Amino acid sequence: MSKLAREVTTLDRLSAGRMVLGVGLGAPIADEFGSFGEPTDPRELADHLDEGLEALSLLWSGEPVTYHGRYVHVDDVTFLPIPVQRPRVPVWVAGVWPARRPMRRAARWDGAAPIMYTQDRKPRQPDAATVREIRAFLTACRAETVTGAATAAGAETLTPTTIVGPATGPFDLVMCAMSPASPAAAADLAGSLAEAGTTWWAECMWGDDLEKAAPMIRRVEQGPPRG
C-alpha cells in the first residue's frame, strides 16, 4: 500500500497534478491472481480493493492515519509529501457493464470506466443509448448519501476526505474501445457519446492487433476522434 501511494504521488508531482489512478478487480482473475497463488474470489478482491482505496485516500491527506480493515492495516502513519491534487489523486474505477456493483463503487470516487462485451465475450463498441443508461445509473448512485467503505471496513481514524457522498464534485465517464478508421465515422461516434455524457475516450485495440506496432502507429497518425 505504501509503495502504491508513493508511486502515484510521485507521478502526480512530476506531472504537476495530472495523474489519474485507474483501478479494478483485474481480469482474467484466474490468470492474474490464481497463477500466483492469490485469492480468486471476486467478492474478496472487491473488499480488498475497497479497503485499499480508502487507505490510499486517508494516506494522501497528509494527516496521521490508523486504519484497520480486514485486509489492509495502517498503524500511525503520516504520509509526506502529499500529492499536488487535493483532496486526493482522482480515482477512476473500471468494471464490466451491466454489472451494478462495480459502477456503484465507481460512483463513490471520481470516474467510471465501463467495459462492455458482446454475448460471445468480445469487446463491444459503446453507443449513445447505453452511455445515457450508465450515466443515469451513476448519477442516481452519486445522489445518495454514501459514506466511505472505511466505515464498514472498521477504520479507526477517519478524516473529512473519507466522506464520499453525497457526491457533487466533478465526475468522469470514460468509454474505452477502438474508434472507426473513417475520420467522419469516428467524429460521429465521439459526438454522440459526448452528448450522451461521456467525458473521456480511451482508444483501445483488441484481438490480433494488440501486440502489433504497425496498427497502433497508423491509429496514432489518424489523430483522436473528434465530435
C-alpha positions in Angstrom: 0.0 0.0 0.0 2.8 2.4 0.9 4.6 1.6 -2.4 1.5 2.4 -4.5 0.7 5.5 -2.5 4.3 6.7 -3.1 4.4 5.8 -6.8 1.1 7.6 -7.5 2.2 10.6 -5.5 5.5 10.8 -7.4 3.7 10.7 -10.8 1.2 13.3 -9.6 4.0 15.7 -8.6 6.1 15.0 -11.7 3.1 15.8 -13.9 2.1 18.9 -11.9 -1.2 17.4 -10.8 -2.3 15.5 -13.9 -2.2 11.9 -12.5 -5.3 9.7 -12.5 -5.3 6.4 -10.8 -7.3 3.7 -12.7 -8.4 0.6 -10.6 -10.5 -2.5 -11.0 -10.6 -6.1 -9.9 -8.3 -7.3 -12.7 -9.1 -9.8 -15.5 -8.8 -12.6 -16.2 -8.8 -13.3 -12.5 -7.7 -16.9 -12.7 -4.6 -15.9 -14.7 -3.7 -12.6 -13.0 -4.2 -13.9 -9.4 -4.7 -17.6 -9.4 -1.4 -18.3 -11.3 0.5 -16.6 -8.4 -1.4 -18.3 -5.6 -3.5 -15.2 -4.9 -7.2 -15.3 -4.0 -9.6 -15.6 -6.9 -12.9 -14.9 -5.2 -14.3 -11.7 -6.8 -16.0 -10.7 -3.6 -12.8 -10.9 -1.6 -10.9 -9.0 -4.3 -13.6 -6.3 -4.3 -13.4 -6.0 -0.5 -9.6 -5.7 -0.7 -9.9 -3.0 -3.4 -12.4 -1.0 -1.3 -10.2 -1.1 1.7 -7.1 -0.2 -0.4 -8.8 2.8 -1.9 -10.0 4.1 1.5 -6.5 3.7 2.9 -4.9 5.5 0.0 -7.4 8.4 0.4 -6.5 8.7 4.1 -2.8 8.5 3.5 -2.9 11.2 0.8 -4.5 13.6 3.4 -1.0 14.1 4.9 -2.6 13.6 8.4 -1.7 10.8 10.9 -3.6 7.6 9.8 -4.5 4.5 11.6 -6.7 2.1 9.6 -7.6 -1.5 10.5 -9.5 -3.3 7.8 -9.9 -7.0 7.1 -7.1 -6.9 4.6 -5.4 -3.6 4.9 -3.7 -2.3 8.0 -2.0 1.1 8.6 -0.6 2.0 12.0 0.0 5.6 12.9 1.5 6.7 9.5 1.9 10.3 8.3 2.5 10.2 4.5 4.6 13.0 3.1 4.9 14.7 0.7 1.3 14.6 -0.3 0.0 14.7 -3.9 -0.5 18.0 -5.8 -4.2 17.3 -6.3 -6.5 17.8 -3.4 -8.2 16.2 -1.6 -6.6 13.3 -3.5 -5.5 12.0 -6.8 -8.6 11.2 -8.9 -9.6 7.6 -8.9 -11.4 6.0 -11.9 -12.9 2.6 -11.4 -13.3 0.1 -14.2 -15.9 -2.7 -14.3 -18.0 -4.7 -16.7 -21.3 -3.2 -17.5 -24.2 -4.1 -16.9 -22.9 -5.4 -13.5 -24.1 -2.8 -11.0 -21.6 -3.3 -8.1 -18.5 -2.0 -10.0 -20.4 1.1 -11.1 -21.7 1.7 -7.5 -18.1 1.6 -6.4 -17.1 4.0 -9.2 -19.8 6.4 -8.1 -18.1 6.8 -4.7 -15.0 8.0 -6.4 -14.1 10.3 -9.3 -14.9 8.4 -12.5 -16.2 5.3 -14.1 -14.7 3.2 -17.0 -17.4 0.7 -18.0 -16.3 -2.3 -20.1 -18.8 -3.9 -22.4 -18.8 -7.2 -24.2 -21.0 -8.9 -26.7 -22.7 -12.2 -25.8 -19.6 -14.1 -27.0 -17.4 -12.1 -24.7 -15.9 -9.9 -27.4 -15.4 -6.1 -26.8 -18.4 -4.2 -27.8 -18.5 -0.7 -29.3 -20.3 1.8 -26.9 -23.4 3.5 -28.2 -25.2 6.6 -27.0 -28.2 4.8 -25.6 -26.0 2.7 -23.3 -23.9 5.6 -22.3 -27.1 7.5 -21.2 -28.2 4.5 -19.2 -24.8 4.2 -17.5 -24.7 8.0 -16.8 -28.2 7.9 -15.3 -27.3 5.0 -13.0 -24.1 6.7 -11.8 -26.0 10.0 -11.2 -28.6 8.2 -9.1 -25.9 6.5 -7.1 -24.0 9.7 -6.5 -27.1 11.5 -5.4 -27.4 9.1 -2.4 -25.8 9.9 0.9 -23.0 7.5 1.0 -20.1 7.2 3.4 -16.8 5.7 2.5 -16.2 2.0 2.6 -13.8 2.6 5.5 -16.7 2.8 7.9 -17.9 -0.8 7.1 -14.3 -2.0 6.9 -13.7 -0.8 10.5 -11.5 2.2 10.1 -10.4 3.6 13.5 -9.5 7.1 12.3 -11.5 9.0 9.7 -10.9 12.3 8.1 -13.2 14.6 6.0 -11.5 13.1 2.9 -13.1 9.7 3.8 -16.7 11.0 3.3 -17.7 10.3 -0.3 -21.3 11.2 -0.5 -23.4 13.0 -1.4 -21.0 13.2 -4.3 -21.3 16.6 -6.0 -17.8 17.1 -7.4 -16.6 16.6 -11.0 -17.1 13.0 -12.2 -15.8 11.5 -15.4 -17.3 8.8 -17.6 -14.6 7.1 -19.7 -15.5 4.9 -22.6 -12.9 2.5 -24.0 -13.0 1.0 -27.4 -11.5 1.2 -30.9 -12.9 4.1 -32.9 -13.8 3.7 -36.6 -11.0 4.1 -39.1 -13.0 6.7 -41.1 -12.5 10.2 -39.6 -16.1 11.1 -40.3 -17.4 7.9 -38.6 -15.1 8.5 -35.7 -16.3 12.1 -35.3 -19.9 10.9 -35.4 -19.2 8.4 -32.7 -17.3 10.8 -30.5 -20.0 13.5 -30.8 -22.9 11.1 -30.0 -21.1 9.7 -27.0 -20.1 13.1 -25.7 -23.7 14.3 -26.0 -24.8 11.2 -24.0 -22.4 12.0 -21.1 -19.0 10.6 -22.0 -16.2 12.9 -20.8 -13.1 10.9 -21.9 -12.4 8.5 -24.8 -9.7 5.8 -24.3 -8.6 4.4 -27.6 -8.1 0.6 -27.2 -7.0 -2.1 -29.5 -8.2 -5.7 -29.1 -7.5 -9.1 -30.6 -4.6 -9.7 -33.0 -3.6 -6.0 -33.3 -2.9 -5.8 -29.6 0.8 -6.8 -29.9 1.5 -5.3 -33.4 3.2 -1.9 -33.7 2.0 -1.0 -37.2 -1.7 -0.8 -36.5 -1.0 1.3 -33.4 1.2 3.7 -35.4 -1.4 4.1 -38.1 -4.1 4.8 -35.5 -1.9 7.4 -33.8 -1.3 9.1 -37.1 -5.0 9.4 -37.7 -5.3 11.5 -34.6 -8.1 11.4 -31.9 -11.7 11.1 -32.9 -13.4 14.5 -32.6 -17.1 15.2 -32.4 
